[in-house]
Amino acid sequence: MVTNENWQLFVHNKRHNHKIAVYSHSHAQSARLTEEQLQQIEQFRKSHVPPRNILRFFSKTRRWFSQKICNVVAKIKRNQMQGRNTVEEVLRLSAEKGYTVFHVNREDSNVCNDIVVAHPISIAMITTWPYVLIMDTTYKTNK
């Protein structure tokens, strides 16, 4: 015991600064997802299941699981992008799915200023009725 005029320090065990955890789920090693769970999450992502529904599927587990699922989904997305940034991935997927894509880069750098992505049906509609145009540019602006 070390004593000062205002403080007292008791050292019960020099190796730990906290009580030993009783529940194993608080340890990182035992809290890892199993290979089977990782495969299930990957299958859900391939089927475009949102993370909240994946979490419902695993609802019997503890609350730390929601962050684990979000981390695994983010890792799967990063692997699928193969080093591309978000804008490059949007352009690639749009072209792959048959969308018409226009983008304008700044002249002095490789920064993308404008992107227009149009579905083939939208292109057909604008050619049929060229005098009326309704455009929604507010989708997920907070993201």
N, CA, C and O of each residue as an XYZ file, in Angstrom:
572
protein
N       0.846     -1.184      0.000
C       0.000      0.000      0.000
C       0.881      1.233      0.000
O       1.823      1.334      0.787
N       0.576      2.170     -0.882
C       1.266      3.458     -0.961
C       0.304      4.513     -0.453
O      -0.855      4.558     -0.868
N       0.781      5.359      0.441
C      -0.099      6.359      1.048
C       0.452      7.754      0.820
O       1.655      7.992      0.928
N      -0.426      8.647      0.512
C      -0.137     10.062      0.366
C      -1.110     10.754      1.296
O      -1.973     10.091      1.871
N      -1.007     12.051      1.465
C      -1.953     12.710      2.369
C      -3.371     12.719      1.831
O      -4.320     12.840      2.606
N      -3.543     12.587      0.473
C      -4.878     12.598     -0.124
C      -5.271     11.260     -0.735
O      -6.461     10.996     -0.909
N      -4.305     10.411     -1.063
C      -4.589      9.196     -1.817
C      -4.017      7.970     -1.136
O      -3.018      8.037     -0.419
N      -4.690      6.826     -1.383
C      -4.170      5.530     -0.962
C      -4.250      4.589     -2.154
O      -5.262      4.552     -2.854
N      -3.203      3.841     -2.382
C      -3.165      2.922     -3.508
C      -2.987      1.508     -2.984
O      -2.023      1.217     -2.275
N      -3.919      0.630     -3.333
C      -3.844     -0.775     -2.956
C      -3.575     -1.592     -4.212
O      -4.306     -1.459     -5.193
N      -2.571     -2.412     -4.208
C      -2.249     -3.278     -5.340
C      -2.595     -4.700     -4.918
O      -1.932     -5.291     -4.066
N      -3.657     -5.244     -5.539
C      -4.082     -6.599     -5.228
C      -3.351     -7.610     -6.105
O      -2.963     -8.685     -5.648
N      -3.177     -7.258     -7.334
C      -2.511     -8.149     -8.275
C      -1.744     -7.264     -9.251
O      -2.354     -6.442     -9.934
N      -0.446     -7.408     -9.335
C       0.370     -6.536    -10.175
C       0.157     -6.776    -11.665
O       0.548     -5.943    -12.482
N      -0.447     -7.882    -12.028
C      -0.616     -8.216    -13.442
C      -1.890     -7.646    -14.052
O      -1.931     -7.434    -15.264
N      -2.934     -7.389    -13.261
C      -4.222     -6.927    -13.804
C      -4.605     -5.598    -13.181
O      -4.364     -5.369    -11.996
N      -5.198     -4.732    -13.971
C      -5.701     -3.469    -13.434
C      -7.225     -3.467    -13.371
O      -7.839     -2.419    -13.171
N      -7.837     -4.638    -13.541
C      -9.288     -4.776    -13.474
C      -9.602     -6.186    -12.999
O      -8.736     -7.061    -12.970
N     -10.860     -6.384    -12.629
C     -11.273     -7.734    -12.247
C     -11.289     -8.626    -13.478
O     -11.570     -8.155    -14.579
N     -10.997     -9.882    -13.308
C     -11.008    -10.822    -14.414
C     -12.452    -11.008    -14.876
O     -13.350    -11.209    -14.058
N     -12.670    -10.941    -16.187
C     -14.010    -11.039    -16.752
C     -14.582    -12.435    -16.528
O     -13.901    -13.443    -16.719
N     -15.830    -12.468    -16.125
C     -16.509    -13.736    -15.895
C     -17.080    -14.271    -17.204
O     -17.083    -15.480    -17.438
N     -17.571    -13.356    -18.067
C     -18.217    -13.758    -19.310
C     -17.197    -13.780    -20.442
O     -16.442    -12.824    -20.620
N     -17.173    -14.852    -21.195
C     -16.167    -15.000    -22.241
C     -16.445    -14.127    -23.453
O     -15.529    -13.882    -24.237
N     -17.679    -13.643    -23.645
C     -17.977    -12.840    -24.837
C     -17.269    -11.494    -24.811
O     -17.188    -10.825    -25.841
N     -16.749    -11.080    -23.648
C     -16.046     -9.805    -23.588
C     -14.608     -9.923    -24.078
O     -13.940     -8.906    -24.262
N     -14.120    -11.134    -24.292
C     -12.770    -11.326    -24.813
C     -12.807    -11.325    -26.335
O     -13.678    -11.945    -26.945
N     -11.869    -10.637    -26.931
C     -11.853    -10.489    -28.389
C     -11.736    -11.840    -29.091
O     -12.374    -12.057    -30.121
N     -10.941    -12.732    -28.555
C     -10.728    -14.023    -29.214
C     -12.028    -14.831    -29.302
O     -12.342    -15.392    -30.352
N     -12.768    -14.889    -28.218
C     -13.998    -15.680    -28.234
C     -15.157    -14.928    -28.887
O     -16.171    -15.537    -29.227
N     -15.018    -13.610    -29.065
C     -16.075    -12.827    -29.681
C     -15.987    -12.817    -31.200
O     -16.858    -12.255    -31.863
N     -14.952    -13.429    -31.759
C     -14.815    -13.463    -33.219
C     -15.932    -14.277    -33.842
O     -16.486    -15.194    -33.236
N     -16.242    -13.906    -35.079
C     -17.251    -14.647    -35.815
C     -16.662    -15.965    -36.287
O     -15.483    -16.042    -36.635
N     -17.484    -16.992    -36.296
C     -17.027    -18.287    -36.783
C     -16.968    -18.259    -38.307
O     -17.543    -17.377    -38.944
N     -16.279    -19.216    -38.874
C     -16.184    -19.299    -40.334
C     -17.569    -19.485    -40.956
O     -17.860    -18.936    -42.019
N     -18.411    -20.258    -40.287
C     -19.782    -20.484    -40.774
C     -20.579    -19.176    -40.774
O     -21.308    -18.896    -41.725
N     -20.443    -18.378    -39.711
C     -21.146    -17.098    -39.640
C     -20.655    -16.147    -40.734
O     -21.457    -15.450    -41.355
N     -19.341    -16.117    -40.970
C     -18.788    -15.272    -42.029
C     -19.335    -15.676    -43.393
O     -19.653    -14.816    -44.214
N     -19.446    -16.971    -43.637
C     -19.982    -17.449    -44.911
C     -21.459    -17.087    -45.060
O     -21.909    -16.724    -46.147
N     -22.212    -17.190    -43.955
C     -23.627    -16.809    -44.005
C     -23.778    -15.322    -44.313
O     -24.627    -14.939    -45.117
N     -22.962    -14.484    -43.681
C     -23.026    -13.045    -43.922
C     -22.675    -12.749    -45.374
O     -23.324    -11.920    -46.013
N     -21.647    -13.425    -45.904
C     -21.260    -13.219    -47.307
C     -22.402    -13.615    -48.241
O     -22.653    -12.926    -49.229
N     -23.096    -14.713    -47.945
C     -24.245    -15.127    -48.767
C     -25.353    -14.086    -48.716
O     -25.964    -13.774    -49.739
N     -25.616    -13.546    -47.524
C     -26.625    -12.505    -47.390
C     -26.250    -11.284    -48.222
O     -27.106    -10.702    -48.888
N     -24.964    -10.887    -48.187
C     -24.525     -9.720    -48.956
C     -24.672     -9.969    -50.454
O     -25.054     -9.061    -51.192
N     -24.377    -11.181    -50.913
C     -24.534    -11.499    -52.333
C     -25.996    -11.403    -52.747
O     -26.304    -11.109    -53.902
N     -26.890    -11.650    -51.800
C     -28.328    -11.563    -52.069
C     -28.874    -10.167    -51.787
O     -30.086     -9.956    -51.829
N     -27.981     -9.202    -51.496
C     -28.347     -7.807    -51.238
C     -29.243     -7.647    -50.017
O     -30.135     -6.799    -50.007
N     -29.011     -8.459    -48.990
C     -29.764     -8.338    -47.739
C     -29.117     -7.215    -46.925
O     -27.904     -7.242    -46.722
N     -29.897     -6.218    -46.447
C     -29.308     -5.129    -45.665
C     -28.794     -5.632    -44.313
O     -29.295     -6.627    -43.790
N     -27.796     -4.948    -43.748
C     -27.219     -5.383    -42.470
C     -28.240     -5.537    -41.346
O     -28.103     -6.431    -40.511
N     -29.274     -4.670    -41.310
C     -30.265     -4.789    -40.224
C     -31.008     -6.121    -40.295
O     -31.368     -6.688    -39.263
N     -31.239     -6.627    -41.523
C     -31.914     -7.921    -41.651
C     -30.961     -9.075    -41.354
O     -31.378    -10.120    -40.854
N     -29.690     -8.882    -41.662
C     -28.695     -9.894    -41.277
C     -28.648     -9.982    -39.768
O     -28.557    -11.073    -39.204
N     -28.709     -8.834    -39.112
C     -28.687     -8.804    -37.645
C     -29.902     -9.514    -37.067
O     -29.789    -10.232    -36.074
N     -31.061     -9.316    -37.683
C     -32.256    -10.023    -37.208
C     -32.078    -11.532    -37.297
O     -32.537    -12.272    -36.427
N     -31.410    -11.982    -38.351
C     -31.169    -13.415    -38.516
C     -30.319    -13.948    -37.365
O     -30.531    -15.065    -36.892
N     -29.358    -13.143    -36.919
C     -28.478    -13.548    -35.826
C     -28.934    -12.965    -34.487
O     -28.110    -12.736    -33.602
N     -30.231    -12.726    -34.332
C     -30.746    -12.014    -33.160
C     -30.530    -12.743    -31.838
O     -30.648    -12.127    -30.779
N     -30.221    -14.013    -31.870
C     -30.028    -14.756    -30.623
C     -28.704    -14.408    -29.947
O     -28.491    -14.753    -28.785
N     -27.827    -13.736    -30.661
C     -26.521    -13.406    -30.101
C     -26.580    -12.097    -29.344
O     -27.625    -11.449    -29.288
N     -25.468    -11.713    -28.768
C     -25.413    -10.523    -27.933
C     -25.337     -9.249    -28.770
O     -25.185     -9.304    -29.991
N     -25.444     -8.097    -28.098
C     -25.543     -6.817    -28.813
C     -24.251     -6.417    -29.507
O     -24.306     -5.604    -30.430
N     -23.091     -6.937    -29.120
C     -21.840     -6.590    -29.803
C     -21.836     -7.078    -31.243
O     -21.017     -6.650    -32.056
N     -22.758     -7.974    -31.542
C     -22.776     -8.604    -32.854
C     -23.114     -7.631    -33.976
O     -22.646     -7.807    -35.101
N     -23.923     -6.599    -33.691
C     -24.329     -5.659    -34.744
C     -23.120     -4.951    -35.342
O     -23.048     -4.790    -36.561
N     -22.175     -4.527    -34.520
C     -20.985     -3.865    -35.043
C     -20.120     -4.853    -35.819
O     -19.506     -4.488    -36.822
N     -20.069     -6.096    -35.361
C     -19.298     -7.122    -36.078
C     -19.859     -7.318    -37.484
O     -19.100     -7.415    -38.448
N     -21.189     -7.378    -37.604
C     -21.818     -7.581    -38.918
C     -21.501     -6.390    -39.821
O     -21.153     -6.577    -40.986
N     -21.617     -5.183    -39.303
C     -21.317     -4.001    -40.114
C     -19.862     -4.012    -40.570
O     -19.566     -3.642    -41.706
N     -18.950     -4.435    -39.694
C     -17.539     -4.501    -40.069
C     -17.298     -5.536    -41.153
O     -16.533     -5.294    -42.087
N     -17.949     -6.697    -41.035
C     -17.775     -7.757    -42.040
C     -18.351     -7.314    -43.375
O     -17.739     -7.548    -44.417
N     -19.525     -6.675    -43.362
C     -20.143     -6.196    -44.601
C     -19.244     -5.150    -45.263
O     -19.071     -5.164    -46.482
N     -18.675     -4.249    -44.472
C     -17.770     -3.238    -45.029
C     -16.529     -3.892    -45.631
O     -16.046     -3.466    -46.680
N     -16.018     -4.916    -44.972
C     -14.841     -5.630    -45.496
C     -15.171     -6.334    -46.808
O     -14.359     -6.329    -47.734
N     -16.352     -6.939    -46.897
C     -16.778     -7.615    -48.130
C     -16.886     -6.595    -49.261
O     -16.449     -6.858    -50.381
N     -17.472     -5.423    -48.966
C     -17.596     -4.373    -49.987
C     -16.224     -3.903    -50.456
O     -16.000     -3.726    -51.653
N     -15.291     -3.699    -49.495
C     -13.941     -3.271    -49.877
C     -13.267     -4.304    -50.764
O     -12.593     -3.947    -51.731
N     -13.441     -5.587    -50.445
C     -12.849     -6.646    -51.268
C     -13.448     -6.657    -52.667
O     -12.730     -6.869    -53.645
N     -14.753     -6.433    -52.773
C     -15.406     -6.421    -54.077
C     -14.955     -5.231    -54.917
O     -14.923     -5.318    -56.144
N     -14.607     -4.123    -54.270
C     -14.184     -2.932    -55.007
C     -12.750     -3.059    -55.528
O     -12.352     -2.294    -56.407
N     -11.983     -3.988    -55.016
C     -10.631     -4.287    -55.490
C      -9.760     -3.040    -55.609
O      -9.091     -2.847    -56.625
N      -9.764     -2.197    -54.588
C      -8.894     -1.029    -54.564
C      -9.463      0.214    -55.235
O      -8.836      1.273    -55.201
N     -10.633      0.105    -55.839
C     -11.246      1.283    -56.466
C     -11.900      2.147    -55.392
O     -12.358      1.636    -54.370
N     -11.941      3.463    -55.630
C     -12.664      4.317    -54.684
C     -14.153      4.280    -55.027
O     -14.555      3.624    -55.988
N     -14.963      4.977    -54.249
C     -16.415      4.906    -54.398
C     -16.890      5.415    -55.757
O     -17.758      4.805    -56.381
N     -16.332      6.517    -56.210
C     -16.751      7.084    -57.502
C     -16.394      6.129    -58.634
O     -17.211      5.899    -59.526
N     -15.195      5.573    -58.609
C     -14.792      4.614    -59.637
C     -15.709      3.398    -59.644
O     -16.050      2.871    -60.703
N     -16.105      2.961    -58.454
C     -16.992      1.802    -58.353
C     -18.381      2.120    -58.902
O     -18.990      1.282    -59.568
N     -18.888      3.325    -58.628
C     -20.194      3.733    -59.173
C     -20.146      3.758    -60.696
O     -21.059      3.261    -61.356
N     -19.101      4.327    -61.247
C     -18.958      4.381    -62.703
C     -18.860      2.985    -63.305
O     -19.466      2.715    -64.341
N     -18.100      2.091    -62.665
C     -17.930      0.731    -63.163
C     -19.248     -0.039    -63.121
O     -19.635     -0.671    -64.104
N     -19.938      0.016    -61.974
C     -21.195     -0.721    -61.829
C     -22.274     -0.167    -62.757
O     -23.067     -0.930    -63.310
N     -22.308      1.153    -62.930
C     -23.307      1.756    -63.823
C     -23.109      1.274    -65.250
O     -24.068      0.896    -65.922
N     -21.869      1.287    -65.709
C     -21.580      0.819    -67.068
C     -21.871     -0.671    -67.201
O     -22.377     -1.120    -68.229
N     -21.551     -1.438    -66.159
C     -21.788     -2.893    -66.183
C     -23.268     -3.220    -66.259
O     -23.651     -4.197    -66.902
N     -24.106     -2.420    -65.614
C     -25.547     -2.674    -65.582
C     -26.293     -2.038    -66.757
O     -27.516     -2.143    -66.840
N     -25.567     -1.381    -67.666
C     -26.203     -0.839    -68.862
C     -26.723      0.579    -68.728
O     -27.467      1.036    -69.596
N     -26.361      1.288    -67.678
C     -26.783      2.671    -67.505
C     -25.945      3.569    -68.413
O     -24.815      3.228    -68.761
N     -26.495      4.694    -68.786
C     -25.742      5.706    -69.518
C     -25.072      6.604    -68.496
O     -25.723      7.105    -67.579
N     -23.780      6.804    -68.652
C     -23.018      7.561    -67.660
C     -22.275      8.700    -68.345
O     -21.575      8.500    -69.337
N     -22.443      9.903    -67.794
C     -21.665     11.068    -68.209
C     -20.947     11.579    -66.969
O     -21.555     11.701    -65.906
N     -19.669     11.875    -67.096
C     -18.964     12.499    -65.975
C     -17.971     13.512    -66.509
O     -17.392     13.331    -67.580
N     -17.782     14.575    -65.754
C     -16.893     15.660    -66.150
C     -15.831     15.814    -65.081
O     -16.140     15.963    -63.899
N     -14.570     15.776    -65.507
C     -13.449     16.008    -64.595
C     -12.940     17.429    -64.760
O     -13.092     18.037    -65.819
N     -12.339     17.951    -63.707
C     -11.698     19.260    -63.790
C     -10.549     19.182    -64.785
O      -9.914     18.138    -64.936
N     -10.291     20.285    -65.454
C      -9.208     20.302    -66.434
C      -7.833     20.264    -65.778
O      -6.903     19.647    -66.297
N      -7.714     20.936    -64.622
C      -6.405     21.041    -63.979
C      -6.045     19.835    -63.107
O      -4.894     19.697    -62.692
N      -7.016     18.962    -62.824
C      -6.725     17.776    -61.997
C      -7.655     16.641    -62.406
O      -8.464     16.787    -63.323
N      -7.533     15.537    -61.733
C      -8.358     14.366    -62.031
C      -9.563     14.295    -61.097
O     -10.052     13.204    -60.804
N     -10.047     15.444    -60.627
C     -11.174     15.498    -59.712
C     -12.466     15.506    -60.519
O     -12.612     16.279    -61.466
N     -13.396     14.643    -60.140
C     -14.674     14.544    -60.841
C     -15.625     15.620    -60.317
O     -15.915     15.666    -59.121
N     -16.104     16.476    -61.202
C     -17.027     17.540    -60.814
C     -18.484     17.104    -60.904
O     -19.259     17.333    -59.975
N     -18.858     16.483    -62.007
C     -20.262     16.157    -62.258
C     -20.392     14.713    -62.713
O     -19.565     14.205    -63.471
N     -21.437     14.069    -62.242
C     -21.768     12.716    -62.694
C     -23.264     12.677    -62.984
O     -24.071     13.118    -62.166
N     -23.626     12.156    -64.135
C     -25.028     11.912    -64.468
C     -25.141     10.444    -64.842
O     -24.450      9.969    -65.743
N     -26.012      9.732    -64.149
C     -26.262      8.319    -64.422
C     -27.732      8.191    -64.789
O     -28.603      8.622    -64.034
N     -28.011      7.600    -65.944
C     -29.397      7.497    -66.406
C     -29.719      6.058    -66.793
O     -28.951      5.392    -67.487
N     -30.864      5.605    -66.329
C     -31.347      4.267    -66.672
C     -31.814      4.265    -68.131
O     -32.311      5.283    -68.613
N     -31.665      3.143    -68.844
C     -32.107      3.091    -70.255
C     -33.570      3.467    -70.455
O     -33.909      4.094    -71.459
N     -34.436      3.102    -69.530
C     -35.857      3.466    -69.645
C     -36.023      4.979    -69.524
O     -36.855      5.570    -70.212
N     -35.230      5.608    -68.649
C     -35.293      7.069    -68.514
C     -34.854      7.745    -69.800
O     -35.438      8.752    -70.200
N     -33.831      7.202    -70.456
C     -33.370      7.760    -71.732
C     -34.488      7.634    -72.783
O     -34.729      8.560    -73.557
N     -35.159      6.485    -72.798
C     -36.265      6.285    -73.747
C     -37.397      7.265    -73.461
O     -38.003      7.799    -74.390
N     -37.686      7.505    -72.189
C     -38.764      8.433    -71.837
C     -38.428      9.865    -72.224
O     -39.294     10.594    -72.706
N     -37.175     10.279    -72.017
C     -36.812     11.664    -72.342
C     -36.789     11.889    -73.852
O     -37.042     12.999    -74.319
N     -36.489     10.845    -74.610
C     -36.554     11.002    -76.071
C     -38.004     11.019    -76.561
O     -38.308     11.636    -77.582
N     -38.901     10.338    -75.831
C     -40.314     10.333    -76.197
C     -40.985     11.648    -75.812
O     -41.739     12.214    -76.604
N     -40.717     12.135    -74.610
C     -41.310     13.380    -74.111
C     -40.187     14.338    -73.713
O     -39.862     14.437    -72.529
N     -39.589     15.043    -74.670
C     -38.416     15.866    -74.355
C     -38.740     17.206    -73.689
O     -37.819     17.934    -73.318
N     -40.018     17.552    -73.529
C     -40.369     18.868    -73.006
C     -40.597     18.879    -71.503
O     -40.656     19.952    -70.903
N     -40.724     17.726    -70.885
C     -40.955     17.658    -69.440
C     -39.832     16.842    -68.825
O     -39.582     15.701    -69.213
N     -39.165     17.449    -67.861
C     -38.068     16.754    -67.193
C     -38.194     16.973    -65.700
O     -38.196     18.112    -65.233
N     -38.301     15.893    -64.953
C     -38.328     15.946    -63.494
C     -37.088     15.217    -63.023
O     -36.841     14.072    -63.402
N     -36.309     15.897    -62.189
C     -35.052     15.314    -61.745
C     -34.992     15.359    -60.233
O     -35.246     16.402    -59.629
N     -34.659     14.244    -59.619
C     -34.509     14.164    -58.172
C     -33.014     14.077    -57.871
O     -32.365     13.086    -58.206
N     -32.480     15.098    -57.249
C     -31.047     15.116    -56.931
C     -30.797     15.146    -55.430
O     -29.709     15.523    -54.996
N     -31.783     14.757    -54.632
C     -31.635     14.839    -53.185
C     -31.505     13.480    -52.522
O     -31.557     13.396    -51.295
N     -31.338     12.420    -53.287
C     -31.301     11.092    -52.714
C     -30.057     10.891    -51.861
O     -28.936     10.992    -52.361
N     -30.247     10.610    -50.585
C     -29.186     10.335    -49.615
C     -28.096     11.414    -49.591
O     -26.904     11.107    -49.593
N     -28.518     12.663    -49.569
C     -27.539     13.747    -49.585
C     -26.730     13.804    -48.292
O     -25.607     14.307    -48.298
N     -27.269     13.304    -47.191
C     -26.539     13.323    -45.917
C     -25.432     12.282    -45.862
O     -24.527     12.377    -45.034
N     -25.503     11.278    -46.752
C     -24.411     10.303    -46.780
C     -23.268     10.892    -47.538
O     -22.231     10.246    -47.691
